[in-house]
Amino acid sequence: MKKVVLIVMDGLGDRPNSILHGKTALQAAYRPNLNYLASIGLNGMMHPIRPGIRSGSDTSHLSLLGYDPEKVYTGRGPFEALGLGLEVLPGDVAFRANFGTVDSNGKVIDRRADRISEGTELLAASLNMEINGYRFKVKEGVEHRAALVIHGPGLSSSVTDSDPHEVGRKINTVRGTEESGTRTAELVNRFLKSANMILANHPLNEKRVKDGLKPANCLLLRGAGKAPDLQPFSEKYSMKGACIAGIPMITGLCNMIGMDIIKVKGATGRTDTNYEGKINALLQALKTYDFVILNYKGTDVAGHDGDPILKKSVIERVDRAISPLKDILEDTVVAITGDHSTPCSMKDHSGDHVPILFVTSGNLRDRVRHFDEISCMDGALEINSINVMDYLLQLSERSDKYGA
């Protein structure tokens, strides 16, 4: 049996961009290692979840790991919270959060507060409180990101977001989407009223204003959920798994299914991450683990920023970093793909399919010679993300036979 590696370039897929003369960032990038792996591998296009779905990174990663999000997904909040080290107990409700900026009329003018990267631990600590016996715990994440967990009885995740998801709109009043969520929505609104008042008067934000920076004067909540009951990865696949990622949502999800989390110095979850350090950690992990998933977030960050030049640069840095993978194919199966498409022209996720390659010694090859959205359309495969683990298992000689 062979070891298994799954590399996910978050938000990899894109659409033609005029800045890149009608090419996608992947097509425009200098990517000799990706092209080499494609030329000796099996390629195609992968639909995140299923054709046309605009998936989130949480649902797409669940599916990539073989857990059907349409059966088990309850919301991204628990993954984010667990990845940040917060305790999420049965019955707790967790949210993703952003530190954002609102004007005096309560309209959002920046959902990321200038991508604030310093002092968020002070802001988060100031928001921990208790309301009517319910405990609210906030923890900072990468840059502007954070998570909130509510501990207490009778909570429901059937509530709307406070985040309007667009600048120029007022923060939403949280409402229950079902009768069971009404009480939880009332508690969340009370918390947000207090929390945003605390943030508006926080010394850190007063200093940011003096320095000409946008204050992180509001907490925007989204993705409410309760922790799903997921079969442990080791039990599901008879493999010992590990995760290397710079963003809490991915590490939280992998932690939830019992994978070990490997921390890498300089792994930021941004475009400035430690590209080579992650690959070196992966190579070391393969001495102990049967399966390693590695996430590069920078491609998604650049896509959301609408910056095709930056996205091209991130892809080129990933390509240089993965060069050592060419030397492990004798006893390892490698898959490389994106979890979804984040076109720079949209600055958001699309429902487009994304390129994928599988490579190991002795595998079938197709005629694809370049790894990009157009070339891979000529590959042998067109699959959904839920099929990825099936391919990895059979290529690594780990799958059970279906039938006699």
C-alpha positions as CSV (number, residue, x, y, z in Angstrom):
1,M,0.0,0.0,0.0
2,K,1.1,3.5,-0.8
3,K,1.0,6.7,1.3
4,V,-1.5,9.4,0.2
5,V,-1.0,13.2,-0.2
6,L,-3.8,15.6,-1.0
7,I,-2.8,19.2,-1.8
8,V,-5.6,21.8,-2.0
9,M,-4.8,25.1,-3.5
10,D,-7.7,27.0,-2.0
11,G,-9.8,28.9,-4.6
12,L,-7.5,27.7,-7.4
13,G,-9.9,27.9,-10.3
14,D,-10.4,31.1,-12.2
15,R,-11.8,32.7,-15.3
16,P,-10.0,34.5,-18.2
17,N,-8.8,37.9,-17.1
18,S,-8.0,40.9,-19.3
19,I,-5.0,41.9,-17.1
20,L,-3.5,38.5,-18.0
21,H,-4.4,38.9,-21.7
22,G,-7.3,36.5,-21.5
23,K,-5.7,33.8,-19.5
24,T,-6.5,32.6,-16.0
25,A,-3.9,33.1,-13.3
26,L,-3.1,29.3,-13.5
27,Q,-2.6,29.5,-17.2
28,A,-0.4,32.6,-17.0
29,A,1.8,31.2,-14.1
30,Y,5.2,29.6,-14.7
31,R,4.4,26.2,-13.4
32,P,6.9,23.6,-14.6
33,N,6.4,21.2,-11.7
34,L,2.6,21.2,-11.9
35,N,2.9,20.7,-15.6
36,Y,5.3,17.8,-15.2
37,L,3.1,16.1,-12.7
38,A,0.1,16.5,-15.0
39,S,2.1,15.1,-17.9
40,I,2.8,11.8,-16.0
41,G,-0.5,11.6,-14.3
42,L,-4.3,11.3,-14.7
43,N,-6.1,14.6,-15.0
44,G,-9.5,16.1,-15.3
45,M,-12.0,18.5,-13.9
46,M,-13.7,18.2,-10.5
47,H,-17.0,19.7,-9.5
48,P,-16.9,20.9,-5.9
49,I,-19.9,19.1,-4.3
50,R,-21.7,18.7,-7.6
51,P,-22.0,20.7,-10.9
52,G,-22.8,24.3,-10.6
53,I,-22.7,24.5,-6.8
54,R,-21.0,27.6,-5.3
55,S,-19.4,25.8,-2.4
56,G,-17.6,27.2,0.6
57,S,-14.2,26.0,1.7
58,D,-15.8,24.1,4.6
59,T,-18.3,22.1,2.6
60,S,-15.8,21.4,-0.2
61,H,-13.1,20.2,2.2
62,L,-15.7,18.0,3.9
63,S,-16.5,16.5,0.5
64,L,-12.9,16.2,-0.6
65,L,-12.3,14.1,2.5
66,G,-15.3,11.9,1.7
67,Y,-17.9,13.3,4.1
68,D,-21.1,14.3,2.3
69,P,-21.8,17.8,3.4
70,E,-25.4,17.5,2.2
71,K,-25.8,14.9,5.0
72,V,-23.5,16.1,7.8
73,Y,-23.0,19.9,7.4
74,T,-24.5,22.2,10.0
75,G,-22.5,25.4,9.5
76,R,-18.9,26.5,9.4
77,G,-18.7,28.1,12.8
78,P,-17.8,24.9,14.8
79,F,-14.8,24.2,12.4
80,E,-13.5,27.7,12.8
81,A,-13.9,27.7,16.6
82,L,-12.2,24.3,17.0
83,G,-9.4,25.4,14.8
84,L,-8.8,28.4,17.0
85,G,-8.6,26.2,20.1
86,L,-12.1,27.1,21.5
87,E,-14.0,24.4,23.2
88,V,-17.2,23.4,21.4
89,L,-19.4,21.1,23.6
90,P,-22.5,19.3,22.5
91,G,-25.3,21.8,22.3
92,D,-23.1,24.8,21.9
93,V,-23.5,27.1,18.9
94,A,-20.5,28.5,17.1
95,F,-20.1,31.3,14.6
96,R,-17.5,32.5,12.2
97,A,-16.7,36.2,12.8
98,N,-15.0,39.2,11.2
99,F,-13.7,42.3,12.9
100,G,-15.2,44.9,10.6
101,T,-15.7,48.7,10.4
102,V,-19.0,50.5,10.5
103,D,-19.8,54.2,10.2
104,S,-21.8,56.3,12.6
105,N,-25.0,55.1,10.9
106,G,-24.2,51.4,11.4
107,K,-23.3,50.8,7.8
108,V,-20.5,48.5,7.0
109,I,-17.6,50.3,5.3
110,D,-15.1,47.5,5.5
111,R,-15.8,43.9,6.3
112,R,-12.2,43.3,7.2
113,A,-11.2,46.5,9.0
114,D,-8.2,47.1,6.7
115,R,-7.3,43.4,7.2
116,I,-6.3,44.2,10.8
117,S,-3.5,41.9,11.9
118,E,-2.3,43.3,15.2
119,G,-4.1,43.6,18.6
120,T,-7.1,41.4,17.7
121,E,-6.3,39.2,20.7
122,L,-7.0,42.2,22.9
123,L,-10.3,42.9,21.1
124,A,-11.4,39.3,21.4
125,A,-10.6,39.1,25.1
126,S,-12.7,42.2,25.8
127,L,-15.8,40.5,24.3
128,N,-16.0,37.5,26.6
129,M,-19.1,37.9,28.7
130,E,-22.1,36.2,30.3
131,I,-25.7,37.0,29.5
132,N,-28.6,35.4,31.4
133,G,-26.4,32.4,32.3
134,Y,-25.1,31.9,28.7
135,R,-21.3,32.3,28.2
136,F,-20.0,34.0,25.1
137,K,-16.4,33.3,24.2
138,V,-14.6,35.1,21.3
139,K,-11.2,34.0,19.9
140,E,-9.1,35.9,17.3
141,G,-8.0,34.1,14.2
142,V,-5.8,35.1,11.1
143,E,-6.0,38.8,10.4
144,H,-9.6,40.1,10.7
145,R,-11.1,36.6,11.4
146,A,-12.4,35.3,14.7
147,A,-14.9,32.9,16.1
148,L,-17.6,33.0,18.7
149,V,-18.9,30.1,20.8
150,I,-22.1,30.3,23.0
151,H,-22.3,27.9,25.8
152,G,-25.6,27.1,27.4
153,P,-28.8,25.0,27.3
154,G,-31.5,25.0,24.6
155,L,-29.4,26.8,21.9
156,S,-30.2,26.6,18.2
157,S,-28.1,27.2,15.1
158,S,-31.2,28.1,13.1
159,V,-30.4,31.8,13.0
160,T,-29.4,34.3,10.3
161,D,-26.1,36.1,10.0
162,S,-25.4,39.6,11.4
163,D,-22.9,40.0,8.6
164,P,-24.6,41.7,5.6
165,H,-21.8,40.3,3.3
166,E,-21.6,43.6,1.5
167,V,-20.2,47.1,2.2
168,G,-22.7,49.9,2.3
169,R,-25.4,47.9,4.1
170,K,-26.3,48.0,7.8
171,I,-25.5,45.1,10.1
172,N,-28.4,42.6,10.1
173,T,-30.5,42.0,13.1
174,V,-30.1,38.3,13.8
175,R,-33.4,36.3,13.4
176,G,-34.4,32.7,13.9
177,T,-35.0,30.8,10.7
178,E,-37.1,28.4,12.7
179,E,-39.1,28.9,15.9
180,S,-36.4,27.0,17.8
181,G,-33.9,29.8,16.8
182,T,-35.9,32.8,18.2
183,R,-34.4,32.6,21.7
184,T,-30.9,32.2,20.4
185,A,-31.3,35.1,18.0
186,E,-32.4,37.3,20.9
187,L,-29.3,36.4,22.9
188,V,-27.0,37.0,20.0
189,N,-28.5,40.4,19.4
190,R,-28.0,41.4,23.0
191,F,-24.4,40.2,22.9
192,L,-23.7,42.1,19.7
193,K,-25.1,45.3,21.1
194,S,-22.7,45.1,24.1
195,A,-19.8,43.8,22.0
196,N,-20.0,46.5,19.4
197,M,-20.2,49.2,22.1
198,I,-17.1,47.7,23.7
199,L,-15.2,47.7,20.4
200,A,-16.2,51.2,19.5
201,N,-14.6,52.5,22.7
202,H,-11.7,50.1,22.8
203,P,-8.3,51.9,23.2
204,L,-6.8,49.9,20.3
205,N,-9.5,51.3,18.0
206,E,-8.9,54.8,19.3
207,K,-5.2,54.4,18.4
208,R,-6.1,53.0,15.0
209,V,-8.2,56.1,14.2
210,K,-5.4,58.4,15.3
211,D,-3.0,56.4,13.0
212,G,-5.3,56.8,10.1
213,L,-6.5,53.2,10.1
214,K,-10.1,52.0,10.1
215,P,-11.3,50.9,13.5
216,A,-12.3,47.3,14.1
217,N,-15.5,48.5,15.7
218,C,-17.9,45.8,15.0
219,L,-18.1,42.0,15.1
220,L,-19.8,40.5,12.0
221,L,-21.2,37.0,12.6
222,R,-22.0,34.3,10.0
223,G,-22.1,30.5,9.6
224,A,-23.8,29.5,12.8
225,G,-23.6,25.8,13.5
226,K,-23.4,22.9,16.0
227,A,-20.6,20.4,15.8
228,P,-21.6,17.5,13.6
229,D,-21.1,13.9,14.6
230,L,-18.5,12.7,12.1
231,Q,-17.0,9.2,11.8
232,P,-13.3,9.4,12.7
233,F,-11.0,9.5,9.6
234,S,-8.9,6.6,10.9
235,E,-12.0,4.4,11.3
236,K,-13.5,5.4,8.0
237,Y,-10.3,4.8,5.9
238,S,-8.0,2.7,8.1
239,M,-5.4,5.4,7.7
240,K,-3.6,7.6,10.2
241,G,-4.2,11.2,8.9
242,A,-2.5,14.5,9.4
243,C,-3.3,18.1,8.3
244,I,-1.1,21.0,7.4
245,A,-2.9,24.3,7.0
246,G,-2.6,27.9,8.1
247,I,-6.3,28.6,8.6
248,P,-8.4,27.5,11.6
249,M,-11.4,26.3,9.6
250,I,-9.4,23.6,7.9
251,T,-7.5,22.6,11.1
252,G,-10.7,22.6,13.0
253,L,-12.5,20.4,10.5
254,C,-9.5,17.9,10.5
255,N,-9.3,18.0,14.2
256,M,-13.0,17.1,14.4
257,I,-12.4,13.9,12.4
258,G,-9.5,12.9,14.5
259,M,-6.6,14.0,12.3
260,D,-3.4,15.3,13.9
261,I,-2.6,18.9,13.2
262,I,1.0,19.6,12.2
263,K,2.0,23.2,12.9
264,V,4.6,24.9,10.6
265,K,6.4,28.0,11.6
266,G,5.4,30.8,9.3
267,A,2.2,29.1,8.0
268,T,0.0,32.2,8.1
269,G,-3.1,31.3,6.0
270,R,-2.2,34.3,3.8
271,T,-0.2,34.9,0.7
272,D,3.0,35.3,2.7
273,T,2.9,31.8,4.1
274,N,5.8,29.4,4.4
275,Y,5.4,27.6,1.1
276,E,8.5,25.4,1.3
277,G,8.1,24.8,5.1
278,K,4.7,23.2,4.5
279,I,6.1,20.8,2.0
280,N,9.1,19.9,4.2
281,A,6.6,19.2,7.0
282,L,4.6,17.0,4.7
283,L,7.6,15.0,3.7
284,Q,8.5,14.5,7.4
285,A,4.9,13.6,8.2
286,L,4.9,10.8,5.6
287,K,7.3,8.9,7.7
288,T,4.6,8.6,10.4
289,Y,1.3,9.1,8.7
290,D,-0.5,7.3,5.9
291,F,-2.4,10.4,4.7
292,V,-1.6,14.1,4.7
293,I,-3.8,16.9,3.5
294,L,-2.1,20.2,2.9
295,N,-3.9,23.5,2.2
296,Y,-2.5,26.6,0.6
297,K,-4.9,29.5,1.2
298,G,-3.1,32.3,-0.7
299,T,-4.8,31.5,-4.1
300,D,-8.2,32.1,-2.5
301,V,-7.0,35.3,-0.8
302,A,-5.8,36.7,-4.0
303,G,-9.0,35.7,-5.8
304,H,-11.1,37.5,-3.2
305,D,-8.9,40.6,-3.5
306,G,-9.5,40.5,-7.3
307,D,-5.7,40.5,-7.9
308,P,-4.8,38.1,-10.7
309,I,-1.1,39.2,-10.6
310,L,-0.9,38.2,-7.0
311,K,-2.8,34.9,-7.6
312,K,-0.3,34.1,-10.4
313,S,2.5,34.8,-8.1
314,V,1.1,32.6,-5.3
315,I,0.7,29.7,-7.9
316,E,4.3,30.1,-8.9
317,R,5.5,30.0,-5.3
318,V,3.4,26.8,-4.7
319,D,4.9,25.3,-7.9
320,R,8.5,25.9,-6.7
321,A,7.7,24.5,-3.3
322,I,6.2,21.2,-4.5
323,S,9.3,20.2,-6.6
324,P,10.3,17.5,-4.0
325,L,7.0,15.7,-4.6
326,K,8.5,14.4,-7.9
327,D,10.8,12.2,-5.8
328,I,8.2,10.4,-3.7
329,L,5.9,9.0,-6.4
330,E,7.3,5.5,-6.1
331,D,5.5,4.8,-2.9
332,T,3.1,7.8,-2.7
333,V,-0.1,8.9,-4.5
334,V,-0.3,12.7,-4.9
335,A,-3.5,14.6,-5.8
336,I,-3.5,18.3,-6.5
337,T,-6.6,20.4,-6.9
338,G,-8.6,23.3,-5.7
339,D,-11.5,23.2,-3.3
340,H,-13.5,25.6,-5.5
341,S,-13.0,28.4,-8.0
342,T,-12.5,32.0,-6.8
343,P,-12.3,34.1,-10.0
344,C,-10.5,37.4,-9.6
345,S,-13.2,39.0,-11.8
346,M,-15.9,37.9,-9.2
347,K,-13.9,38.4,-6.0
348,D,-16.0,35.5,-4.7
349,H,-16.6,31.7,-5.2
350,S,-18.1,30.6,-8.4
351,G,-19.8,27.3,-9.3
352,D,-17.1,26.5,-11.9
353,H,-15.3,23.1,-11.9
354,V,-11.6,23.1,-11.1
355,P,-8.6,21.1,-12.5
356,I,-7.4,18.0,-10.6
357,L,-4.5,15.6,-11.1
358,F,-3.6,12.2,-9.6
359,V,-0.1,10.9,-10.0
360,T,2.0,8.0,-8.7
361,S,4.3,5.4,-10.2
362,G,2.7,3.0,-12.6
363,N,-0.6,4.9,-12.9
364,L,-2.5,5.3,-16.2
365,R,-1.7,8.5,-18.0
366,D,-3.8,10.7,-20.3
367,R,-2.8,13.2,-23.0
368,V,-2.8,16.3,-20.7
369,R,0.5,18.1,-20.6
370,H,-0.4,21.3,-18.8
371,F,-2.2,21.8,-15.5
372,D,-4.8,24.5,-15.9
373,E,-8.5,24.9,-16.3
374,I,-8.6,24.5,-20.1
375,S,-6.0,21.8,-20.6
376,C,-7.5,19.6,-17.9
377,M,-10.8,19.6,-19.7
378,D,-9.1,17.2,-22.1
379,G,-8.2,14.8,-19.3
380,A,-9.6,11.4,-18.6
381,L,-11.7,12.4,-15.6
382,E,-14.8,14.4,-14.7
383,I,-15.7,13.8,-11.1
384,N,-17.3,15.4,-8.1
385,S,-15.3,16.2,-4.9
386,I,-16.9,13.3,-3.0
387,N,-15.1,10.9,-5.5
388,V,-11.6,12.1,-4.7
389,M,-11.0,9.8,-1.8
390,D,-12.3,6.9,-3.8
391,Y,-9.6,7.6,-6.5
392,L,-6.9,8.1,-3.8
393,L,-7.8,4.8,-2.1
394,Q,-7.8,2.7,-5.3
395,L,-4.5,4.3,-6.6
396,S,-2.9,3.6,-3.2
397,E,-4.1,0.0,-3.3
398,R,-6.3,0.6,-0.2
399,S,-9.8,0.3,-1.6
400,D,-12.2,-2.7,-1.0
401,K,-13.7,-4.4,-4.0
402,Y,-17.3,-3.7,-4.6
403,G,-19.0,-7.0,-5.2
404,A,-17.6,-10.5,-5.7
